[in-house]
């Protein structure tokens, strides 16, 4: 029988030897059913399998008891349609764990659409088989397996296909193991996104890259603050674009200052500036601005110098506003709304300085 | 994270406190000469920037700006300083047409750029920003983190400054 021949041709695998015995016993009985399933159009897997279940009881029992032959039948079932999972769910009868295993593995196989392409034709071409094998996770075991089972390919029988599938299954099982080892050894062969992430995180064990990551996170936090600060940036994703926006904003602000200074210079000789009116005007305009993203750094050494401040013309009544009081007190509370009540200073050693505003970075 | 809101009123106060008297002084130094307009502009610009630098002490950029305006020499030479500031201004003006370059580059870039390309672009932007912010090329802001936080404070102070100047012009 063809089936026997197919099975016999693969004597190198121990499962093949098992299959020999089983196939010899049941080949005659199942061939017709198998052929029927094969020729079924892309129909329901479940229906074809349950159709098979309508076999006479002894055959069904044999089906259950022999995982290999069950695989023979299960094999063509995915042929018409790719999703074996449907068909797996239609199992209504108890069966042994080996069957579950193999069915599970088959479902993984069937997830590869190429198996269907391979199985539909009665004369599967070696190329299609090879392509399907190669599309599976490339493992060193596979080429060896494919080569050994290539002689089977020319046999246009289900048995052959099932054997190939079994090989592939075996290859797949081993490929899974080698995959896990590959994952550990080299981080380049991942296909799953999860493994990608893990691979990247694997690099973080290096202290240098840990610091790099921490730095990166800090930079990203600052970028977020800047995004809040610059109008219209929060929707933009991507650091470069956000930086572009920031550049534009800074340049526009600088241009505005230029323009206003020119206007001021034009106005200046004629008008004596009135401080009070300026302050009352400002209190409204200032509160409208969005300054939530401001980060205030630690003090700079220059700030501790007191000399330069005194050189500038300052009216006496303004000095009270400009000298930060040590501790936490309001500044400029005489004319501006006291909403902002707390001034946080880095008072470590510098609060004595009259002109230093040391504002601590709070993040 | 509201320390900036706290700094806001003090900034305004200091800024105005510095600038208004300075401007008044300019007005009082009446010397009828043809060049006065230009000088006035320079002086005003100088005073505006000095007011900014003094109102926002504690930042690297304000420190750098102050030093650019008065390179730690104790001469209060307005013309000289405004010359140097004018040079700074020219930088601004020269960079305005250059501004279109990063945008153009952004458009040309393939959206599926790789990580390294994105990082390079970031670097380009950051170097450009360093030119914009006073002291950006200096030693204090070599670190990107610091640069970004300085940018935050600089942008906020610029906005404040614009508001102050507008209100000064509006009500006088």
Interface residues (C-beta under 8 A of the other chain):
Chain A: X215 X218 X219 X222 X223 X225 X226 X229 X230 X238 X239 X240 X241 X243 X244 X246 X247 X248 X249 X250 X251 X253 X254 X255 X256 X257 X258 X260 X261 X262 X263 X264 X265 X266 X267 X268 X269 X270 X271 X272 X273 X274 X275 X277 X278 X279 X281 X282 X283 X285 X286 X287 X289 X291 X292 X293 X294 X295 X296 X297 X299 X300 X302 X303 X308 X309 X311 X312 X313 X314 X315 X318 X321 X322 X324 X331 X332 X336 X339 X340 X342 X343 X344 X355 X356 X357 X358 X359 X360 X361 X362 X363
Chain B: X1 X2 X3 X4 X5 X6 X7 X8 X9 X10 X12 X13 X14 X16 X17 X18 X20 X21 X22 X23 X24 X25 X26 X27 X30 X37 X40 X41 X43 X44 X45 X48 X50 X54 X57 X58 X59 X60 X63 X66 X70 X76 X89 X92 X95 X96 X99 X102 X103 X106 X118 X121 X122 X124 X125 X126 X128 X129 X132 X133 X140 X144 X145 X146 X148 X149 X150 X151 X152 X153 X154 X155 X156 X158 X159 X160 X161 X162 X163 X164 X165 X166 X167 X168 X169 X170 X171 X172
